Amino acid sequence: MKILDGKKTSNDIKEELAIEVVKLLSSGGKRPHLAAILVGNDGASETYISAKVKACDKVGFASTLVRFNDDVSQDILLSEIDKINKNTDIDGLIVQLPLPKHIDEMRVTEAIDPTKDVDGFHPANIGKMALNLPTYLPATPAGILELLKRYKVETAGKHCVVVGRSHIVGSPISILMSRNNNPGNCTVTLTHSRTQNLHEITQTADILIVALGKANFITADMVKKGVCIIDVGITRVKSDYTKSGWKLIGDVAFKQVKDKCSFITPVPGGVGPMTIAMLLKNTLKSTKK
Ligand code: NDP
């Protein structure tokens, strides 16, 4: 069993990006600049946003964090997005999800200029992804591909089972794994809460990508020997044993499953750090354009 180490790989990518930033600046280019909008003060969102801002600092990007209270109107939010769209110094814009219920997430996603949509959530970019055209790939699925590539996991001809069909993870990764690319060229089965006989399907997976948000959902009896498992899930639970008082648990019962795997991502330290690294990569790509 080999660990797909997202922490190490993301640090490698950040080092590569920092070198590219130095090169870009020394050749007269501009410093990459990521803007992030955070609405409200949800604990998990605060953690994700501060990790993204810190990562910008680390690689030499500029960053701007715009905060709104959770009662901000949709119109005010849209007008801030419009302002950032027009700001030529800003290369990438992300709006941290989820948003409060009174705000239409799709309306907000569509308001972001697709050329600055470094999260890759805009319908125009999702369409290009599906057609295998150059675009910003959604950061979490892009992080999964990068891990598979750097660890040379064979994907062509394999059966890839994806659990969960969200717009940000399950659905795009199922498209990416089926494209005629490397990584890719899998035969993909996309499963969700209405899927029947999930156990039987996951048992046939050569590559199992799990993104449903239920701690320890995938157990040893659900997978075959030699499977490669990508665990996207993050559930925060209270803990007396950590400094923060919280710990993160994946969707896969890691301890009982790991010995059956050829490869597996840990939680934390797997897909999570890769998501941030790919967001930075997308931002640099936007700057270079
Ligand atoms: P969503 O909550 O949007 O979607 C969950 C999906 O799981 C849905 O498609 C749902 O099906 C499916 N599902 C729920 N129960 C079952 C079940 N019993 N059997 C099969 N499928 C089921 O999730 P996200 O994709 O946004 O997030 C998933 C997890 O990944 C979360 O823990 C989240 O925190 C984490 N995450 C981690 C990231 C990272 O960087 N590591 C980035 C993004 C998310 P249906 O559609 O039928 O309701």
Boltz pocket constraint, residues with backbone or C-beta under 6 A from the ligand:
constraints:
  - pocket:
      binder: B
      contacts: [[A, 140], [A, 163], [A, 164], [A, 165], [A, 166], [A, 167], [A, 168], [A, 169], [A, 170], [A, 191], [A, 192], [A, 193], [A, 194], [A, 195], [A, 198], [A, 210], [A, 211], [A, 212], [A, 213], [A, 214], [A, 231], [A, 232], [A, 233], [A, 234], [A, 235], [A, 271], [A, 272], [A, 273], [A, 275]]
      max_distance: 6.0
